[in-house]
Amino acid sequence: MKNDVISAFSNNRILNKRPSKETLNHAGLVYLASGINPYIDTKKAYLEAYKSLGIDIINRVPEQNVVKTLKEGESMDLGNGYKKAYLGLFDTYFKSKYPYEDVDDFLKIVTIT
């Protein structure tokens, strides 16, 4: 989200722009926008990419260099119903096992109002 959008909203003005949140995780995009290999200097690559892309509200600047643990298409069982999967520079984590067999099983104990 840009500062001009925030300023407009705080002053009850509407711009043609819409607020947005950007999350950089694609190594190629970070490299293209920064000119820096994000696997060699992750923090500097992110900061330069944010600057180059005009992103002025930043939600993440990695402090450590990224360590690639999975390849594209790979996932890893972490136990306890969780998995880790490749997503880009940083992997994603998600629950893969739920305490319900299906939606009907879930709805048996939940009242929807």
URMO-V165090 format. One record per residue. PSI is psi in whole degrees, 0 to 359 (* if undefined). NEAR is the number of other ideal C-beta (glycine too) atoms within 8 Angstrom. D_FIRST is the distance of its C-alpha to the first C-alpha in Angstrom with 1 decimal. Layout:
# URMO-V165090
PSI	NEAR	D_FIRST
PSI	NEAR	D_FIRST
This chain:
# URMO-V165090
137	7	0.0
156	9	3.8
324	7	6.7
328	8	8.5
316	12	6.7
316	11	7.4
316	8	10.6
312	10	11.6
319	9	11.3
340	6	13.2
19	6	15.8
34	4	16.2
149	6	15.3
129	3	13.8
166	7	12.3
338	2	12.9
152	7	9.3
146	4	8.0
148	8	5.0
162	5	4.9
125	6	5.9
137	6	7.9
117	6	11.3
127	12	13.7
355	7	17.3
116	8	19.1
319	9	21.5
319	6	22.1
317	9	18.4
318	15	18.0
314	12	21.4
318	6	20.7
335	11	17.5
333	14	19.2
10	5	22.9
135	11	23.7
115	7	25.2
346	14	23.0
342	9	26.2
317	8	27.8
79	9	25.2
311	13	22.2
311	11	20.6
321	9	20.9
316	15	19.8
312	15	16.5
317	10	15.9
323	12	17.0
316	13	15.0
315	12	11.7
312	7	13.1
322	8	14.5
354	8	11.5
24	6	9.5
117	7	7.0
1	7	7.0
113	8	6.1
130	7	8.9
351	5	10.7
126	7	13.8
107	8	16.1
134	10	19.5
329	4	22.4
155	6	25.1
139	9	25.7
141	10	25.2
117	4	28.5
121	6	28.9
334	6	30.9
153	10	30.8
162	6	31.1
130	4	29.3
351	4	30.8
153	8	32.2
164	8	32.0
131	9	33.9
126	7	35.4
358	8	34.7
169	5	37.1
27	4	36.8
10	7	35.2
152	11	32.1
158	10	31.3
136	11	29.1
152	12	28.0
135	11	26.7
340	7	23.0
223	7	22.3
320	11	22.1
138	8	22.0
168	9	24.1
152	8	23.4
140	8	25.7
156	7	26.9
130	6	29.8
350	7	32.5
128	4	35.3
156	5	35.2
5	2	37.9
145	7	38.5
320	3	40.3
183	6	38.5
318	6	36.8
319	6	40.3
318	8	41.0
315	9	37.8
340	8	38.5
330	6	42.0
357	4	40.6
133	6	37.6
121	3	38.0
124	4	35.3
*	2	35.3
